Amino acid sequence: MAMSFVDSILTESKKSVVMVDRNARVGGHWTTAYHFVRLHQPAASYGVNSTRLEHDGLEEFGWNKGLQDCSTRDDVCAYFDRVMKKKFMPSGRVKYFPKCDYIGDCKFRSLLTGKMYRVAEGTCIVDATYSRTEVPSMRPPPYKVASDVDIVTPNDLAEAPRGYMGYTIVGGGKTSMDACLWLLENGITASQITWIRPRDSYLLDRALYQPGPQFAEKVRGLIRGGLESVMVATSLEDLLKQQASRGLLLVLDEKVEPTMFHCATVSQIELEALKEITSVVRKGHVTSVTRDEVTLTQGSYKPEPDILYVDCSAGGIPKHAGVPIFRPRNITLQPVRYCQQTFSAALIAHVESTYNDEKLKNKLCGPVPMPNEPIDLGLIMIQTNVNTIAWMQHPQTLAWVGQSRLNVLKDSVPDDPAETVAHIKQTIGFLEAANKKIQLLIDQLPEAEAQKMYRQLENFSLGERPRL
């Protein structure tokens, strides 16, 4: 998000930037991620706005066959390094300080030498750590592990010194899915894998989020199906079922109702492979592991001998309450469209470079909470719709969104200008109607639950019903 923000600041303004990075190189969590991780969504909608990450054409084999390029960790790290060296540094307007820590009050310190630095008074401080991603290699397992138990993070999975009779994956998120798929890809059978899945998750179908004219009709179908599912839903739970019935949400087990939604995205090929793993443990979160027993919050079981455990239990992106993105001399980067972090950071930079009124900037950039439970889908749809309506009502931002490399939905808009005007008017009407319906669904919840959901939307007054 920091790289995406700075890229658009350089493109759209004459401002200068100081980048303070705790890491030794750019790339954020990608620099510590496991080697076989890939983007969940197409590379054509990730990275920075000015520079292509994707390769042309569709993938011809593997888990992503028939879909657009999803870059590897090495591709992404090399890409961000190239953006820094080929665009940021040659601009003369970026100073990069790796291995430094921001300590507040416009000061930062070198982690290597202890040298203190200060930026000028009046400098705008941009916090790109609010959505900081955590991966398993960043911390020890959050449960007790006996000394004679073999356990690795996904980073070390490929370096295991020998094969095992069985493999136990701990965690239910996208990292655990990646670990399962890597094992399957490398000859481990589904029957050798035990999957400790504290919560099942609703997933997104990657085929519906493909940029480019050849996929435009599918994207239109995604938008149309999302709005239709809202209008016919009788409750927030029914909204999820309506989306699942239209293929907009996917599940790993039709017999188990998901209790998690983190925007994890899979291909149909990946989904079918993951369904082959039938040894699934649903007894809550792990509390301790010994050679003879795995203890969880809702029970325990005796593992088979000769097991390698793979800890995939990190939380990914934290679920913080939204704060105003624009405050005096302060910007806090957060999603402004759900599950689209780099697009959001670039758009925030566009708004910062285009408008002066802080109230207007916050109207255009209401923070979208990171979803955790499936019921959060309605919440993030409301705020994304509110933001989208605001973008459509401001010509400069509407033009920016329509041309943004990072906008996965841009090809769903008609090319003809006359059709575009009618499309925008119609879309605003649909989004306003959808938001009113979602609000009715939220209002059906018990009062305390409804108020809790509304409080997550920063641009609505606490304790009050939003006026949509």
C-alpha positions, -999 to +999 in steps of 0.1 A: +000+000+000+029+024+007+044+018-027+011+022-044+004+054-026+038+069-033+036+059-070+004+079-075+017+109-055+047+111-078+025+108-109-002+133-099+017+159-078+050+176-073+053+165-037+084+149-022+084+118-001+105+102+027+099+065+030+107+049+064+109+011+063+116-013+091+127-039+065+160-040+046+142-038+012+109-027-002+080-052-006+066-054+029+054-088+040+063-103+005+100-102+016+092-127+044+065-147+028+069-184+019+084-191-015+054-207-031+029-180-023+012-163-053-012-134-056-048-145-050-061-121-077-047-113-111-014-094-113-031-070-137-049-055-107-020-055-082+011-034-075+013+003-084-007+022-109+020+033-133+039+000-139+027-034-152+033-064-131+014-089-152+025-110-181+004-111-212-018-141-220-035-167-199-018-194-178-017-226-197-012-251-168-013-255-131-039-244-105-046-211-124-050-226-158-071-205-182-069-174-161-046-144-161-012-143-145-010-145-107+025-135-098+048-154-075+065-140-044+098-136-064+080-118-092+064-094-067+096-086-048+115-080-080+087-058-092+086-035-062+124-033-062+123-023-099+096+004-092+119+018-064+150+019-085+135+028-119+109+053-109+110+064-073+147+071-069+153+087-104+125+111-097+147+130-072+116+133-050+119+101-029+143+094-001+142+058+011+154+048+046+155+010+051+161-005+085+146+025+102+118+028+127+093+058+130+091+067+166+066+096+164+067+134+165+082+135+130+112+115+141+127+082+130+157+062+140+181+038+122+179+003+136+215-003+126+233+028+138+208+044+162+211+077+142+181+099+147+164+118+118+137+144+118+114+156+090+103+192+087+074+205+107+042+204+087+052+172+069+022+150+063+027+116+081+013+087+061+007+055+081+010+025+058+012+001+088-025+001+097-032-028+074+002-045+080+000-082+071+012-109+095+026-142+081+035-173+101+072-167+098+069-135+117+061-151+151+062-185+169+031-207+170+004-192+193+001-226+211+023-250+230+044-274+210+064-302+227+101-303+219+099-337+201+072-325+177+083-316+141+067-283+131+075-257+104+061-226+090+052-226+052+086-209+047+104-240+058+080-266+044+101-271+012+133-274+033+120-303+054+150-328+055+128-358+048+093-370+038+067-378+065+039-404+066+014-376+072+011-338+072-011-317+095-020-282+084-030-258+112-052-230+102-082-223+080-072-193+059-056-188+025-021-197+038-033-231+049-049-236+014-016-227-002+003-252+020-022-280+011-019-272-026+019-272-025+018-306-008-006-320-034+014-305-062+045-323-050+031-358-048+016-359-013-018-375-015-050-360+000-053-390+023-019-381+039-031-346+049-050-337+080-064-302+080-071-285+113-097-260+102-111-240+132-135-221+109-146-229+073-145-199+050-165-184+022-142-180-008-142-158-039-141-173-074-110-159-092-126-164-126-151-136-118-123-110-110-104-111-143-095-078-160-096-073-197-122-070-224-124-108-229-137-111-193-159-080-192-191-099-194-182-121-164-174-090-144-207-075-154-223-107-143-205-104-109-218-069-104-253-078-116-254-109-095-242-091-064-270-065-066-296-091-074-286-112-044-291-081-021-325-073-035-340-108-030-323-115+004-345-118+034-317-115+060-279-111+061-275-149+064-298-153+034-277-127+015-247-151+018-268-180+006-281-160-023-245-151-033-234-188-029-263-199-051-251-176-079-215-188-076-203-155-062-192-172-030-177-207-029-174-232+000-151-261+007-178-283+022-215-280+013-225-296+046-207-270+068-218-234+071-188-211+069-181-188+098-152-169+083-148-145+053-114-129+046-118-124+008-096-155+001-097-161-037-093-195-054-097-210-089-122-238-095-092-262-100-078-253-066-112-256-050-118-291-063-083-302-052-088-289-017-122-307-015-103-340-018-088-335+017-114-352+038-095-355+071-106-322+085-106-314+123-132-289+134-127-287+172-116-250+175-082-236+177-051-256+187-039-250+223-011-276+225+006-303+204+025-334+216+035-365+198+005-383+214-022-357+215-034-325+198-055-304+222-079-278+209-104-254+225-133-278+218-117-312+222-086-333+213-075-362+191-046-386+189-025-380+158-009-407+136+028-412+142+054-395+120+036-362+114+050-329+102+029-300+114+027-268+093+017-237+112-005-215+090-024-199+118-013-162+114-042-138+111-031-121+078-044-085+077-056-073+112-092-063+117-089-028+131-118-004+135-118+023+108-104+057+115-107+088+093-082+084+064-075+121+062-067+141+093-046+173+097-011+164+085-019+127+087-031+100+063-039+065+074-040+041+045-070+017+046-091-001+020-117+021+003-130-008-019-133-041-002-105-066-007-086-041-030-057-028-010-033-014-036-061+001-057-073+018-025-039+033-017-035+046-052-069+062-051-062+078-017-031+094-033-052+106-062-077+122-038-048+138-018-033+152-050-066+165-064-087+180-036-080+204-008-111+201+014-105+175+041-142+168+045-146+161+008-115+138+008-130+117+036-163+116+018-145+101-012-125+077+009-146+062+037-126+033+051-140-002+044-135-026+074-117-058+067-142-086+069-139-113+095-172-131+098-195-138+068-221-114+081-196-086+075-202-089+038-232-066+041-212-041+060-183-038+035-208-037+006-225-006+021-193+013+025-179+003-009-211+014-025-211+047-007-176+054-019-184+043-054-213+067-056-191+095-044-165+087-071-191+088-098-203+122-087-168+138-091-156+139-127-119+139-119-121+109-097-145+091-120-120+096-149-092+083-127-110+052-116-120+045-152-084+046-163-067+030-133-046+000-141-055-014-106-093-012-112-104-047-119-139-034-128-129-008-154-138-030-184-174-033-172-181+003-182-194+009-218-169+025-242-195+049-258-196+082-239-234+085-243-238+050-229-214+057-201-235+086-188-266+064-187-246+036-172-234+058-143-268+072-136-283+036-136-254+023-114-259+050-088-296+041-086-288+004-082-262+011-055-284+034-035-313+008-036-289-020-026-276+001+004-311+008+016-319-029+014-288-039+033-296-014+060-330-030+064-313-064+068-289-050+094-319-034+112-334-069+116-306-079+139-309-074+176-302-038+185-268-044+201-256-064+170-269-038+146-252-009+164-219-029+166-220-032+128-228+005+122-200+016+145-175-001+122-184+024+095-163+055+103-183+080+083-215+072+101-221+088+135-217+064+164-249+050+177-270+065+149-286+049+119-269+059+086-290+081+063-286+066+029 
